[in-house]
Amino acid sequence: EKLENLSFAERIKNLNPTYIFVDEAHCISEWGHSFRPSYRNINEFTKFISVKKISAFTATATPEVVKDIVEQLAFKDAKIFVRGFERENLCLNVIVTKKKNEKCLALIKQYKTPAIIYTSSRKSAEDAAQFLNMHRINSTYYHAGLAAELRKKIQEDFLNDKVPVIAATNAFGMGIDKKDIRLIIHYNTPGSIENYYQEIGRAGRDGKESHIFLLHDERDIKIQDYFLSNSHPDKQLIKSIYTAICDFGRVAEGNISSSEIPIDPDFLSKYCKREVSRGLLLTSIKILEGSGYFKLISDYERKSEIQIIMEKNKLKEFIKNCPQDNLKDVLLIMLRDFGSEIYFKSIKISQSDLTNKFSITENELDEILSLLDTMGIIAFKKSAAKDNVILSSPRVNADKLTLDYKKLNESYLYGQKKIDSMVQYVFTRECRFKFILNYFGENLPEYKCGKCDICTSGESYSEATINYLEEIILQTLLEGKGGLTQNELIRIIHGNTRDETNKKISTFGTCSNHEINDLKMIVINLLAKGKIIRGDHNSRKFFLSSSVQKELQPSFWEEDNRNYHYEEDLELYNLLREVRKKASERYLQTSYLICPDNLLKRISTAKPTTKNELMNIHGFNSRMFNKIGNELLQIITEFVGNRTEIKQAVKKIPTSIKETYELLRKGFSLKDIFSLRKLSEEVISMQIETILEYDPSLEIVNLFDVKLKEMIENEMAKGYSNLKELKSRLPSQASYAMIRICIAKNKTTSQISSSSFRG
C-alpha cells in the first residue's frame, strides 16, 4: 500500500536500487486467492524508480495466475520456474465429521505437538482452544480481533514452545517459521486449494514426517459460500449503495460535488433495508470506482486541514526561541511548501506525506499538530478516520448506471470454482498430493505419494463403476427438470427422499448400497468435467450442461416409454434383411430393387403388423408388397409377440434386483456388478440366476472370461450339473458364482429350445 505514496516512492528511488523482489506474487493477480489491488502498483513503481531486474515468488500459483503475474509485471521473455509443490514428508488426510472438537483432541493425543488448528471463524478458534484446555491440552487461540500486543505475545509463546497448540484463523502463520510443527488440523474446509496448501506448508519444515488432517462437514461449504456472497454484491445492492451515498452527501441528479462524502454503514444498512457488511460495501464501491462514478479516498489520500493563525512576526519569534526541534521542523516545512497562502486559508495536507518527510509515525505527527493547535499557532482539523468517497462524475439515476456486471459474475463463478475444487479434493479417490500437483499444473499421471489416506487405504472405484454412477447422476438431472441441489440429487439416488415427485424419478434408490460421500465425489467430478453446471449467481442447484443435454440419449430406464429401441430395431432389421435376401435370390433381382436399406430401417422401427400399416410407410409400394409383404408381416408379428412376452416378464422382476438386471443388460462384468452393488459375488450370481428365469434372452458373455465360460460349458456338456462336482473339475479361477450363472443360462436356453421344438 505504501507504493501509492509518491513521497515514499521518491525515497526508494534515491537509494538507487537495482533489483526488485516481489514476494507473495499471487496477490498481484485478481485470480489469485489473496488478491490485493495495491500490488497492481508494483509495475508503475518499478518504472518510476527505473529498475529493470524483477523476480517474483509465490508458493501457490495456478497456471492462470502465473500468466496474470507475467502480464501485470510486464515481463518480456520471462523465465518461469515451477518447482517444489511436492512435500514428501507430509501425510494428507480428510475426515468427514461433525464432532470437530473431539476429533482435534484425539488427533493431538495421537500425533503430538506443536500443532496448529486452522478455523474459518474467530468463534470456532476460541471454542476449540477452550475445549482442549478443558481436557488438559495447553492451548490458546489467535485471530485478528485480538490486540496487536497480545497477538505478538501468542506468536512468541508458540515459537518458544510455551504453548504447544494454537487454534487460529488464517490471520496466523504469515512470517511464522517454526520448523518442527508436527500436526496441522483444518477445523473447517478452506475456500481454496491455494489457501489450504499455504497453510499445510507450515508443517514439517525440518523435513521430518508431519500429519495433516482436514475435518470436513457440509456446513463448512456454507461458510465459504457466505464469504463468497459477502464479497460479491448483486446489481440491486450496488444501485442502492450508490443512491444512498449520493443522498447522504446531498448531491442531486446531474450535479457533482468535490466534497468528500463519508461512508456511514448504519445509514447504508437502513437505506438498503438489509445488513451491508464491510466486504459487500467496499466491493460495491470498487465496482462503482472502476466504472468512473466514485473515487474511494485511501489512507494516503485523506487530507487534514491546516491554517496558520499566529501573526507572521510572532511566528518568527516563536520558531527562533522554540526549544522543541520537531515543532520548528513542522512549521518550517509548512511555510516552505505552502508559502504565505497558509496564512489566509485552510490548506489540505496529506499527513502521510508529512510523516514520510520527518520519518515519524502518524500518531507523533497528530500530537505535534494538536499541540500547535492548542497553543493557538495553527488551526488544525484532522481528516475523518472513516472511509470517504468523492464523485468522479455527475450523479445519475441508479437505473442508468453502466457497470461491468459480467466481470463481477465471472469473479463470483471463479470463486465458486475454487470452492468446488476444494470439495473435489475432499471427496477425491485419487492420491491427495497428486490432486494438488495437478491443480498447480504439474501433470504426473502415475504419481502416488504413498502416505495420504487414499494411498494407504488402497480403495478406489474402477473406471466402469465411475462411468455407471455418472450415468445415473446425469439421468437424474435430466429428469429433475428444474435442477437439483446436491443433497436432493443424493437423496434421490440413495433412495431416502421424502419428496413424492422425486420418488417417481427412474433412478430413485439405484445407489442405495453406495456411501453418500462416494456419490458426492462423483457429483463434484462431473462438475469439474463441465458435464453439470451450477445455476445463476448464489444458486446451489445443478443442471446438465447444454452439450451433455444434447448428447444424452434416453437411457435404459425409459425403455418402456421410448418409440425408438435401437437394439430391438437392429435385431428386427437383420431378420428382415434375411427375408429380402431370399426374395432377391428367388426373383434374381438386387436387394436394392426388392426393398432399399433405408426403407427396411423404417419398417423395423415402425413394426407394422397389418397390410394397411405396412403400405402406409413412406416409400413402400404394391410391387414390394407382392414380393415380400406377407413374409415381412409374419416376421414382424412373431418378433413383436416374443418381445412383448419378454417385456412383461421383465416388468415382474423384483425391484431389489432390478439394478443388477440393468447392469447385466449394459454389459458390465461380474466383478464390476458386485463392486457397484456392494454385494458379494455369490449374492449377485443368485440374483442373475433369478433374472435369467424372467428374461432368458439375456447374454452372459461379458460377465467373465470367455475361455472360463467355455470350460464350464464343456464340463456341463459331459453331463455334469452339480455345483460342487463342476467346481472340483474346473481350475480355481472358475468361482462358484460363475458356475452357478452358467448352469442357470444353460437351463433357460434348454427350456427355450424345448418350447420352440414343441411349437
C-alpha positions in Angstrom: 0.0 0.0 0.0 3.0 2.4 0.6 3.7 2.3 -3.1 0.6 4.5 -3.6 2.5 7.3 -1.8 4.7 9.4 -4.0 7.0 10.6 -1.2 7.7 7.0 -0.2 8.5 6.1 -3.9 10.9 9.1 -4.2 12.8 8.0 -1.1 13.2 4.5 -2.5 14.3 5.9 -5.9 17.0 8.0 -4.1 18.5 4.8 -2.8 19.2 3.6 -6.4 18.0 0.0 -6.1 19.0 -2.3 -9.0 16.7 -5.3 -8.3 13.1 -5.8 -7.1 12.0 -9.0 -5.4 8.2 -9.5 -5.2 7.1 -12.0 -2.5 3.6 -13.4 -2.3 3.3 -12.6 -6.0 -0.1 -14.3 -6.4 -1.5 -11.2 -4.7 -0.9 -9.3 -8.0 -3.4 -11.4 -9.8 -7.1 -10.9 -9.4 -7.4 -14.6 -10.0 -5.1 -15.2 -7.0 -6.5 -16.4 -3.7 -5.3 -13.3 -1.8 -5.7 -10.6 -4.5 -4.7 -7.1 -3.2 -5.3 -4.3 -5.7 -2.3 -2.3 -4.3 0.0 -5.0 -5.7 -1.0 -3.7 -9.2 1.0 -0.6 -8.4 4.3 -2.6 -8.5 4.7 -2.3 -12.2 4.3 1.5 -12.2 6.6 1.7 -9.1 9.4 -0.2 -10.9 9.1 2.1 -13.9 9.2 5.2 -11.7 12.4 4.1 -9.9 13.9 2.8 -13.2 14.5 -0.8 -12.1 14.7 -3.4 -14.9 15.5 -6.6 -13.0 12.5 -8.2 -11.2 11.9 -11.6 -9.7 8.5 -12.7 -8.4 8.0 -15.6 -6.0 4.9 -17.5 -4.9 4.2 -20.9 -3.4 0.5 -21.0 -4.5 0.0 -20.0 -8.1 -2.1 -21.9 -10.6 -1.1 -21.7 -14.3 -3.7 -18.9 -15.0 -2.3 -16.9 -12.0 1.3 -17.4 -13.3 0.2 -16.0 -16.7 -1.5 -13.0 -15.0 1.6 -12.3 -12.9 3.7 -12.2 -16.0 1.2 -9.8 -17.7 0.8 -7.5 -14.6 4.6 -7.1 -14.1 5.0 -6.6 -17.9 7.7 -9.3 -18.1 9.3 -9.8 -21.5 10.8 -13.2 -22.3 10.0 -14.3 -18.7 11.8 -17.3 -17.3 9.3 -19.3 -15.3 10.3 -22.0 -12.8 7.6 -24.3 -11.4 9.1 -26.5 -8.7 8.6 -27.7 -5.2 4.8 -28.3 -4.9 5.5 -31.8 -3.6 6.2 -32.2 0.1 7.4 -35.8 0.7 7.2 -35.6 4.5 3.5 -34.6 4.7 0.8 -37.2 5.2 -2.5 -35.8 4.0 -5.8 -37.0 5.4 -9.5 -36.0 5.2 -12.1 -36.9 7.9 -15.8 -36.2 7.4 -17.1 -35.4 10.9 -19.4 -33.1 12.8 -17.6 -33.7 16.1 -14.7 -31.3 15.4 -13.5 -30.7 19.0 -13.4 -34.3 19.9 -11.6 -35.2 16.8 -9.0 -32.5 17.4 -8.4 -33.8 20.9 -7.9 -37.4 19.6 -5.5 -36.3 16.8 -3.4 -34.2 19.1 -3.1 -37.1 21.6 -2.1 -39.4 18.7 0.3 -37.2 16.7 1.6 -34.9 19.4 2.6 -31.2 19.1 3.5 -28.5 18.1 0.1 -28.2 16.3 -1.9 -25.6 14.6 -5.7 -25.8 14.2 -7.0 -23.6 11.4 -10.6 -22.4 11.7 -12.9 -20.3 9.5 -14.2 -18.1 12.3 -12.9 -16.5 15.4 -15.6 -18.2 17.5 -14.5 -21.6 16.3 -10.9 -20.8 17.2 -12.0 -19.8 20.7 -14.3 -22.8 21.1 -11.6 -25.3 20.0 -9.0 -23.8 22.4 -11.4 -23.8 25.3 -12.4 -27.5 24.7 -8.7 -28.6 24.5 -7.9 -26.7 27.7 -10.8 -28.4 29.5 -9.2 -31.7 28.5 -5.8 -30.7 29.8 -4.2 -29.8 26.5 -2.3 -26.5 26.9 -3.6 -24.3 24.0 -4.7 -20.8 23.1 -6.5 -19.0 20.3 -5.4 -16.4 17.8 -7.4 -14.1 15.5 -7.4 -10.6 14.1 -9.8 -9.4 16.8 -7.1 -9.6 19.5 -5.0 -6.6 20.4 -1.7 -6.4 18.5 0.4 -6.7 21.6 -1.5 -9.9 22.6 -1.2 -11.4 19.1 2.6 -10.8 19.3 2.9 -12.5 22.6 0.9 -15.5 21.5 3.2 -15.9 18.5 6.3 -15.7 20.6 4.9 -18.2 23.1 4.2 -20.6 20.3 7.6 -20.1 18.7 9.3 -20.6 22.1 7.3 -23.8 22.9 5.5 -22.2 25.8 2.1 -23.0 24.1 2.1 -26.2 22.1 -1.2 -25.8 20.4 -2.8 -22.8 18.7 -6.3 -22.6 17.3 -6.3 -19.8 14.8 -8.0 -18.1 11.8 -5.8 -17.7 8.7 -4.5 -14.4 10.3 -1.9 -16.7 12.0 1.1 -18.1 10.2 2.3 -15.4 7.8 6.0 -15.0 8.7 5.9 -17.9 11.2 9.0 -20.0 10.6 8.7 -22.8 13.2 10.4 -25.8 11.7 9.1 -28.6 14.0 5.3 -28.3 13.6 4.1 -31.9 13.6 0.4 -31.6 13.1 -1.9 -29.2 11.2 -5.7 -29.6 11.5 -8.2 -27.7 9.4 -11.2 -27.4 11.7 -13.2 -26.2 8.7 -12.7 -26.8 4.9 -10.9 -23.8 3.5 -12.2 -21.8 0.5 -9.5 -22.8 -2.0 -6.7 -25.2 -2.6 -4.2 -22.3 -2.6 -5.1 -21.3 1.0 -5.1 -24.9 2.1 -1.7 -25.6 0.5 -0.2 -22.5 2.0 -1.4 -23.4 5.5 -0.3 -27.1 5.4 3.1 -25.9 4.2 3.9 -24.6 7.7 4.2 -28.2 8.9 7.4 -30.3 8.9 9.8 -27.6 7.6 12.6 -29.6 9.4 12.0 -32.5 6.9 10.5 -34.9 9.4 7.2 -36.6 8.9 4.2 -34.5 9.8 0.5 -35.1 9.6 -2.3 -33.0 8.0 -5.9 -33.5 8.8 -8.9 -31.8 7.2 -12.1 -32.2 9.2 -15.0 -31.7 6.7 -18.6 -31.0 7.3 -21.2 -29.8 4.8 -21.7 -26.7 6.9 -18.1 -25.7 6.1 -19.0 -25.1 2.5 -22.0 -23.0 3.5 -19.5 -20.8 5.4 -17.3 -20.4 2.3 -20.4 -19.7 0.2 -21.3 -17.0 2.7 -17.8 -15.4 2.5 -18.0 -15.6 -1.3 -21.5 -14.0 -1.4 -20.3 -11.3 1.0 -17.7 -10.2 -1.4 -19.9 -10.2 -4.5 -22.9 -7.8 -4.2 -25.9 -8.2 -6.6 -26.9 -5.4 -9.0 -29.7 -4.1 -6.8 -27.4 -3.7 -3.8 -24.8 -1.7 -5.9 -27.6 0.6 -7.1 -28.9 1.1 -3.6 -25.4 1.9 -2.2 -24.8 4.4 -5.0 -28.1 6.1 -4.3 -27.6 6.1 -0.5 -24.1 7.6 -0.7 -25.3 10.4 -3.1 -28.3 11.1 -0.9 -26.1 11.2 2.3 -23.9 13.7 0.5 -26.9 15.6 -0.6 -25.9 15.5 -4.3 -28.8 15.9 -6.7 -29.0 14.1 -10.1 -27.0 15.9 -12.7 -24.8 17.5 -10.1 -21.3 16.7 -8.9 -19.6 17.6 -5.6 -15.9 17.9 -4.9 -16.5 17.4 -1.1 -15.7 14.1 0.4 -18.8 12.1 1.4 -18.3 9.9 4.5 -19.4 6.3 4.3 -21.9 5.7 7.1 -22.5 1.9 7.4 -25.6 2.3 9.7 -27.2 4.7 7.3 -26.5 2.4 4.3 -27.9 -0.7 6.1 -31.1 1.2 6.9 -31.4 2.7 3.4 -30.8 -0.7 1.7 -33.1 -2.5 4.3 -30.5 -5.2 4.8 -27.3 -5.7 6.6 -24.4 -4.4 4.5 -21.1 -6.0 5.5 -17.9 -4.1 5.1 -16.9 -6.7 2.4 -20.0 -6.0 0.3 -19.7 -2.3 0.8 -16.1 -2.0 -0.3 -16.6 -4.3 -3.3 -19.6 -2.2 -4.4 -17.6 1.0 -4.1 -14.7 -0.6 -6.0 -17.1 -1.6 -8.8 -18.5 2.0 -8.9 -15.0 3.4 -8.8 -13.9 1.1 -11.7 -16.9 2.4 -13.7 -16.0 6.0 -13.1 -18.7 7.1 -10.6 -16.8 7.2 -7.3 -13.3 7.5 -6.0 -12.5 5.9 -2.7 -10.2 8.1 -0.6 -7.3 5.9 0.6 -5.4 6.4 3.8 -2.7 8.2 1.9 -5.1 10.5 0.0 -7.0 11.5 3.1 -6.5 15.2 3.8 -6.3 17.2 7.0 -6.9 21.0 7.0 -4.3 23.4 8.5 -4.1 27.2 8.6 -1.5 29.3 10.5 -3.4 31.8 12.7 -0.5 33.4 14.5 0.9 36.7 13.1 4.0 36.4 11.0 6.3 38.3 13.3 5.2 36.4 16.4 5.6 33.1 14.5 9.2 34.1 13.5 9.9 34.8 17.2 8.3 31.5 18.3 10.4 29.5 15.8 13.6 31.3 16.8 13.1 30.6 20.5 11.3 27.2 20.5 13.4 24.6 22.2 11.5 21.7 20.5 13.0 20.9 17.2 10.1 18.8 16.0 7.7 21.7 16.4 10.0 24.0 14.5 10.6 21.5 11.7 6.9 21.0 11.1 6.2 24.8 10.9 9.2 25.4 8.6 8.1 22.6 6.2 4.6 24.0 6.0 5.9 27.5 5.3 8.3 26.2 2.7 5.6 24.1 0.9 2.6 26.5 1.1 4.2 30.0 1.4 2.0 32.9 2.5 -1.2 31.1 1.3 -1.3 29.1 4.5 -1.9 32.4 6.5 -5.0 33.3 4.6 -6.9 30.0 4.1 -7.1 26.4 5.3 -4.7 24.2 3.3 -5.5 20.5 2.7 -2.4 18.4 3.5 -1.7 14.7 3.4 -0.5 13.6 6.9 1.2 10.6 5.3 3.4 12.9 3.2 4.5 14.8 6.3 5.2 11.6 8.3 7.4 10.4 5.4 9.3 13.7 5.3 10.0 13.6 9.1 10.3 9.8 9.4 7.9 9.9 12.3 4.6 8.0 12.9 1.2 9.4 12.2 0.4 9.4 15.9 3.5 11.5 16.6 2.5 14.0 13.9 -1.0 14.2 15.4 0.4 15.1 18.7 2.6 17.9 17.2 -0.2 19.4 15.2 -2.7 19.1 18.1 -0.1 20.8 20.4 0.4 23.7 17.9 -3.4 24.0 17.7 -3.8 24.2 21.5 -1.0 26.8 21.6 -3.0 29.0 19.2 -0.4 28.8 16.4 -2.4 26.8 13.9 -6.0 25.8 13.3 -5.9 22.0 12.8 -8.8 20.0 11.5 -8.0 16.3 11.4 -9.3 14.2 8.5 -12.1 11.7 9.2 -10.9 8.3 10.1 -13.8 6.5 8.3 -13.9 5.7 4.6 -14.8 8.6 2.3 -15.6 8.9 -1.4 -15.8 11.7 -3.8 -17.9 11.7 -7.0 -15.9 11.2 -10.2 -18.8 12.2 -12.5 -22.2 13.9 -12.1 -24.9 11.8 -10.3 -27.1 9.8 -12.5 -30.3 7.8 -11.9 -29.2 4.4 -10.4 -31.1 2.5 -13.2 -28.8 4.2 -15.7 -25.6 3.1 -14.1 -23.3 1.4 -16.6 -21.5 -1.3 -14.7 -19.4 -4.3 -15.6 -21.7 -6.9 -14.2 -20.1 -9.5 -16.5 -16.8 -9.2 -14.8 -18.5 -9.3 -11.4 -20.3 -12.5 -12.3 -17.0 -14.0 -13.7 -15.3 -13.2 -10.4 -18.1 -14.9 -8.5 -18.0 -18.0 -10.7 -14.2 -18.1 -10.3 -14.6 -18.0 -6.6 -17.2 -20.8 -6.7 -14.9 -22.8 -8.9 -12.2 -22.6 -6.2 -14.7 -23.8 -3.5 -15.8 -26.7 -5.9 -12.1 -27.7 -6.3 -11.8 -27.8 -2.5 -14.8 -30.0 -2.2 -13.5 -32.2 -5.1 -10.3 -32.6 -3.1 -12.3 -33.7 0.0 -14.1 -36.5 -2.0 -11.4 -37.4 -4.4 -10.5 -41.1 -4.9 -7.0 -40.4 -6.2 -3.8 -39.7 -4.3 -4.4 -36.4 -2.5 -0.9 -34.9 -3.3 -1.4 -35.9 -6.9 -4.6 -33.9 -6.9 -2.8 -30.8 -5.5 0.1 -31.2 -8.0 -2.4 -31.4 -10.9 -4.2 -28.3 -9.6 -1.0 -26.3 -9.7 -0.2 -27.5 -13.2 2.1 -30.5 -12.5 0.6 -33.3 -14.6 2.0 -36.6 -13.3 -0.4 -39.4 -14.3 1.5 -42.2 -12.5 2.3 -40.2 -9.3 1.3 -41.6 -5.8 2.6 -40.1 -2.6 2.1 -43.4 -0.7 1.3 -41.5 2.5 -2.1 -40.0 2.2 -5.3 -41.7 3.4 -6.2 -42.7 -0.2 -2.9 -44.3 -1.0 -2.7 -46.2 2.3 -6.3 -47.4 2.2 -6.0 -48.8 -1.4 -9.7 -48.3 -2.0 -10.7 -46.9 -5.4 -13.5 -47.2 -7.9 -13.0 -48.8 -11.3 -13.5 -46.7 -14.4 -16.6 -48.8 -15.2 -18.1 -48.1 -11.8 -17.4 -44.4 -12.1 -19.0 -44.3 -15.6 -22.0 -46.1 -14.3 -22.6 -43.8 -11.4 -22.0 -40.7 -13.6 -24.7 -42.0 -16.0 -27.2 -42.4 -13.1 -26.5 -38.9 -11.9 -26.8 -37.4 -15.3 -30.1 -39.3 -15.9 -31.4 -38.0 -12.6 -30.6 -34.4 -13.5 -32.3 -35.0 -16.9 -35.5 -36.0 -15.2 -35.2 -33.3 -12.5 -36.4 -30.6 -14.8 -35.9 -27.6 -12.6 -32.5 -28.5 -11.4 -31.5 -30.3 -8.2 -29.3 -29.4 -5.3 -26.5 -31.8 -4.4 -28.5 -33.0 -1.3 -31.7 -33.5 -3.4 -29.7 -35.4 -6.0 -28.0 -37.7 -3.5 -31.3 -38.4 -1.6 -33.0 -39.5 -4.8 -30.4 -41.9 -6.0 -29.8 -43.1 -2.4 -33.5 -43.8 -2.0 -34.2 -41.6 1.0 -36.0 -38.6 -0.3 -39.4 -37.6 1.1 -40.5 -35.7 -1.9 -43.2 -37.7 -3.7 -42.3 -36.1 -7.1 -38.6 -37.1 -6.7 -39.6 -40.6 -5.8 -41.0 -41.0 -9.3 -37.7 -40.3 -10.9 -36.5 -43.6 -12.6 -33.1 -43.6 -10.8 -34.7 -43.5 -7.3 -32.8 -45.8 -4.9 -30.5 -47.2 -7.6 -27.4 -46.3 -5.5 -28.7 -47.3 -2.1 -25.7 -49.5 -1.5 -23.1 -46.8 -2.1 -21.6 -44.4 0.5 -23.1 -40.9 0.4 -19.6 -39.4 0.3 -18.6 -41.6 -2.7 -21.7 -40.3 -4.5 -20.8 -36.7 -3.7 -17.3 -37.3 -5.1 -18.9 -38.4 -8.4 -21.1 -35.3 -8.5 -18.1 -33.0 -7.8 -16.1 -34.8 -10.5 -18.9 -34.2 -13.0 -18.9 -30.5 -12.1 -15.1 -30.4 -12.6 -15.5 -32.1 -16.0 -18.1 -29.5 -17.1 -20.8 -32.1 -17.6 -23.0 -30.5 -15.0 -23.2 -26.8 -14.1 -24.5 -24.6 -11.4 -27.4 -22.2 -11.7 -27.1 -18.4 -11.7 -25.4 -16.3 -9.0 -25.8 -17.7 -5.5 -27.7 -20.8 -6.8 -26.8 -24.2 -5.3 -28.8 -26.1 -7.9 -27.1 -28.3 -10.5 -28.2 -28.6 -14.2 -26.9 -30.6 -17.2 -24.5 -28.6 -19.4 -26.0 -27.8 -22.8 -23.6 -30.2 -24.6 -24.5 -33.1 -22.3 -28.2 -32.4 -22.6 -27.9 -32.6 -26.4 -25.8 -35.8 -26.3 -27.8 -37.6 -23.6 -29.9 -40.2 -25.2 -32.9 -41.8 -23.4 -31.3 -44.5 -21.2 -32.4 -48.0 -20.3 -34.7 -46.7 -17.5 -37.0 -45.1 -20.1 -37.1 -48.1 -22.4 -40.8 -49.0 -21.9 -41.8 -45.4 -22.9 -39.5 -45.0 -25.9 -40.6 -45.1 -29.5 -37.2 -45.9 -30.7 -35.5 -49.1 -29.4 -32.1 -49.3 -31.2 -31.2 -52.8 -30.1 -34.6 -54.3 -30.9 -34.8 -52.5 -34.2 -31.3 -53.7 -35.2 -32.3 -57.3 -34.4 -35.5 -57.0 -36.4 -33.8 -55.2 -39.2 -31.4 -58.1 -39.6 -34.3 -60.6 -39.7 -36.0 -58.5 -42.4 -32.8 -58.4 -44.4 -32.8 -62.2 -44.4 -36.3 -62.2 -45.9 -35.2 -59.7 -48.6 -32.0 -61.8 -49.4 -34.2 -64.9 -50.1 -36.5 -62.8 -52.2 -33.6 -61.4 -54.1 -32.4 -64.9 -54.9 -35.9 -66.0 -55.9 -36.6 -63.1 -58.2 -33.0 -62.8 -59.5 -33.0 -59.1 -58.6 -30.7 -56.9 -56.5 -31.6 -56.4 -52.8 -32.0 -52.6 -53.5 -34.8 -53.3 -56.1 -36.6 -55.7 -53.7 -36.5 -53.1 -50.9 -33.8 -50.5 -50.1 -31.9 -50.5 -46.8 -33.3 -47.1 -45.6 -36.9 -48.4 -46.1 -36.2 -51.7 -44.2 -34.9 -49.5 -41.3 -38.1 -47.5 -41.4 -40.1 -50.8 -41.3 -38.0 -52.2 -38.4 -38.7 -49.0 -36.4 -42.4 -48.8 -37.2 -43.1 -52.5 -36.8 -46.3 -52.7 -38.8 -48.4 -55.9 -38.2 -51.1 -55.4 -40.9 -51.0 -54.8 -44.7 -52.6 -51.3 -44.2 -49.9 -50.3 -41.7 -47.1 -51.6 -44.0 -48.5 -49.8 -47.1 -48.7 -46.5 -45.1 -44.9 -46.4 -44.6 -43.4 -43.8 -46.9 -41.7 -45.4 -49.9 -43.3 -48.9 -49.6 -45.4 -49.8 -52.7 -47.6 -52.6 -54.0 -44.8 -54.1 -56.1 -42.7 -54.6 -53.0 -45.6 -56.0 -51.0 -46.3 -58.6 -53.7 -42.8 -59.9 -53.4 -42.1 -59.8 -49.7 -45.0 -58.1 -47.9 -46.6 -61.1 -46.3 -43.3 -62.6 -45.2 -42.3 -59.2 -43.6 -45.6 -59.0 -41.7 -45.2 -62.6 -40.4 -41.6 -62.0 -39.1 -42.7 -58.7 -37.5 -45.7 -60.2 -35.8 -43.7 -63.1 -34.3 -40.9 -60.7 -33.2 -43.3 -58.2 -31.5 -45.1 -61.1 -29.8 -41.9 -62.6 -28.4 -40.7 -59.1 -27.3 -44.0 -58.4 -25.5 -43.7 -61.6 -23.5 -40.1 -60.7 -22.5 -41.1 -57.2 -21.5 -44.0 -58.4 -19.5 -41.6 -60.8 -17.7 -39.1 -58.0 -17.2 -41.7 -55.8 -15.6 -42.2 -58.5 -13.0 -38.5 -58.6 -12.0 -38.4 -57.8 -8.2 -37.3 -54.2 -7.5 -34.5 -55.5 -5.2 -32.7 -57.0 -8.2 -33.7 -54.5 -10.9 -30.4 -52.6 -10.7 -28.5 -55.9 -11.2 -30.7 -56.6 -14.3 -29.9 -53.2 -15.8 -26.2 -53.6 -15.2 -26.3 -57.1 -16.8 -28.1 -55.6 -19.9 -25.4 -52.9 -20.1 -22.7 -55.5 -20.4 -20.9 -54.9 -17.1 -18.6 -57.6 -15.8 -19.4 -59.8 -12.8 -16.6 -58.0 -10.9 -18.0 -54.6 -11.8 -21.5 -55.6 -10.8 -20.7 -56.8 -7.3 -18.5 -53.7 -6.9 -21.2 -51.4 -7.9 -24.0 -53.1 -6.0 -21.7 -53.5 -2.9 -22.9 -57.1 -2.7 -20.9 -60.4 -2.6 -20.2 -62.3 -5.8 -22.3 -65.2 -4.5 -25.4 -62.9 -3.9 -25.0 -61.3 -7.4 -24.8 -64.8 -9.0 -28.1 -65.8 -7.3 -29.7 -62.6 -8.5 -28.6 -63.3 -12.0 -30.0 -66.8 -11.7 -33.4 -65.3 -10.9 -33.1 -62.7 -13.6 -32.5 -65.3 -16.3 -35.8 -67.0 -15.3 -37.6 -63.7 -16.2 -35.5 -62.9 -19.3 -33.8 -65.9 -20.8 -32.6 -63.9 -23.8 -30.0 -62.0 -21.7 -26.4 -62.7 -22.7 -23.8 -63.5 -20.1 -20.7 -63.3 -22.4 -19.4 -60.1 -20.7 -19.7 -61.3 -17.2 -16.3 -63.1 -17.1 -13.5 -64.6 -19.2 -14.9 -66.3 -22.3 -12.4 -69.2 -22.0 -13.6 -69.9 -18.5 -17.2 -69.8 -19.7 -16.4 -72.3 -22.5 -14.6 -74.6 -20.0 -17.7 -74.7 -17.7 -20.0 -75.3 -20.6 -17.8 -78.2 -21.9 -18.0 -79.9 -18.5 -21.8 -79.4 -18.4 -22.0 -80.9 -21.9 -20.4 -84.1 -20.5 -23.4 -84.4 -18.2 -22.1 -82.8 -15.0 -24.6 -80.4 -13.5 -23.9 -80.4 -9.7 -22.3 -77.2 -8.5 -19.7 -78.8 -6.2 -18.9 -81.5 -8.8 -18.3 -79.0 -11.5 -16.2 -76.9 -9.2 -13.9 -79.8 -8.5 -13.4 -80.4 -12.2 -12.5 -76.8 -13.1 -9.5 -74.6 -12.4 -9.5 -72.4 -9.3 -10.3 -69.3 -11.4 -13.8 -70.6 -12.0 -15.7 -69.5 -9.0 -18.9 -70.9 -7.6 -20.7 -67.7 -8.8 -19.5 -68.2 -12.4 -20.5 -71.9 -12.4 -24.0 -71.1 -11.0 -24.6 -68.4 -13.7 -23.6 -70.9 -16.5 -25.9 -73.6 -15.1 -28.8 -71.1 -15.0 -28.1 -69.9 -18.5 -27.9 -73.4 -19.8 -31.2 -74.3 -18.1 -33.1 -71.4 -19.6 -31.6 -71.9 -23.0 -32.7 -75.6 -22.9 -36.2 -74.5 -21.9 -36.4 -72.1 -24.8 -35.2 -74.8 -27.3 -37.7 -77.3 -25.9 -40.5 -74.8 -26.1 -39.6 -73.9 -29.7 -39.4 -77.6 -30.6 -42.9 -78.3 -29.2 -44.2 -75.3 -31.1 
